[in-house]
Each structure stands twice: as C-alpha cells, then as structure tokens.
Amino acid sequence: MNLQTIVKIISAVFGLLGVVFLFRIIGVGDEEIKMAAGTGDFGTVSPLVSLAIAILVITVIITVLFSLLNLASSGQKLKKSLIFIGCFLVVLGIAYAASTGVETPMKDGEVLSASGSRWVGTGLRMFYILAALAILSMILSGAKKLLKR
C-alpha cells in the first residue's frame, strides 16, 4: 500500500467522523445546544471541535516535517531559510525593543498585563515594519525592471 492510498483512507475516516458529528449536532438542535452550553455542557459540540483540532495538528506537523525534509535536501535552501529566519528574529527584536507595555483595562472588566500590552505593541510594530519592507521591495523591484529596459 502506497502513501497516497493511506492518506486517502485516513482522509475518508476523518471525513466520515466529521459528517457523523455534524449530523449529531444538527439532530440535537440549536436551542438545546445553547441551553446546555449555558450550564457548561459542551458534550454535543466537543467531538467536532476535537476532530478539527486533531486535523489541524496533524496538518501542521506534516507540513513542517516535509518542509524541513525539503530544506535538508539542499544546503543552499537551508542556508537561505536560516538567513531569513535570522532577519525575522532581528525585526522581532527591534519591534520588541521599541514597544512599551502598560496595564490596560478591557471592556469585559479584565486587565491586560503590561507584558501582554508590550507583545501587542510588538505585533503591531512588526506588521508595520514588514509591510514597509514589502512595499519597499516591490518599489525597488519595479524600478530595477524599468532601468533594465
């Protein structure tokens, strides 16, 4: 049995489980699920959510595994990938250093910690830096093509 056949069988099993769980949820009905959730009973929906999480985890593991195997087969690809990961970590460090954190009250009455606030700021600054680098890269690429003509 080859890998493709095994993947098809596993996909079919997951698909059938998903259909069974979906029909179970449809059979119970919205109102009963809402009432049960109000008391903390998520037994009807939990199997479908667990199946989705399992499929996500398997997909991520397989994707990372095959990506690493592909990188390991070529030293040049691995070197480029490590350089880009290093550049990404440098941008992360710059964004983290530029961010500050302040305890912030939220709408639901909880408080966002100073550390959490700093990481939110870091994420925003990383987005802005990476977006600016992408725009700059597109402009430079376009200018380079124009100058070659």
Sequence and secondary structure as in RCSB ss.txt:
>XXXX:A:sequence
MNLQTIVKIISAVFGLLGVVFLFRIIGVGDEEIKMAAGTGDFGTVSPLVSLAIAILVITVIITVLFSLLNLASSG
QKLKKSLIFIGCFLVVLGIAYAASTGVETPMKDGEVLSASGSRWVGTGLRMFYILAALAILSMILSGAKKLLKR
>XXXX:A:secstr
  HHHHHHHHHHHHHHHHHHHHHHHHHH HHHHHHHHHTT  TTTHHHHHHHHHHHHHHHHHHHHHHHHHHHH H
HHHHHHHHHHHHHHHHHHHHHHH     EE TTS EE HHHHHHHHHHHHHHHHHHHHHHHHHHHHHHHHHHH 
